[in-house]
Amino acid sequence: MVWLRSAGFGLRCRVHGLRRVREGRVLGGPLLGDLMSKVAIARFARTLATLLANGVTLLTGIAIVKETMGNVVLARGLDGVIAKLREGKGFGRPMADTGLYPRLATQMILVGEESGRLEEMLGRVADVYDREVATAVKRFLAVLEPMLILGLAVMVGGIVFSILLGVMGMSDLVV
């Protein structure tokens, strides 16, 4: 029984490791990575702003948000931020140092932290990235639409070509 539990643990670790690699590659991608990153940042900022506005401390809020983030790479980046925050180094600067979060978001968080209005600034970050997500989705669909049309045209052309080959083959049998 012990070997079964350890085998399950090893499988879980491998799957988790594969997920981290896959999500890291997706984040590094040109079109989809940008979209996924913006969605994750908007969710992160909106959730943390809501938690802070309702009286949750920053450390507890970041820990909660970390557990609810869908992206393992961005969630793992918060580990270092939490450690530096416990040391008293602030929130915005360690977040910028991870290199995972966009510069605009980290700069806005720094401004909110320095002005003492962090939850308000996190709400603004979420609003900005929600608009950016809408723009990125429109851009993604604008690229996807011609590709789908071209793919369908190739499929229809292949079907027509195969029918014509069948008809031509039948005419060879008649002669």
Secondary structure, DSSP 8 states (H G I E B T S, - for coil): -HHHHHHHHHHHHHHHHHHHHHHHHHHHSSSHHHHHHHHHHHHHHHHHHHHHHTT--HHHHHHHHHHH-S-HHHHHHHHHHHHHHHTT--SHHHHHHHS-S-HHHHHHHHHHHHHT-HHHHHHHHHHHHHHHHHHHHHHHHHHHHHHHHHHHHHHHHHHHHHHHHHHHHHHHHH-
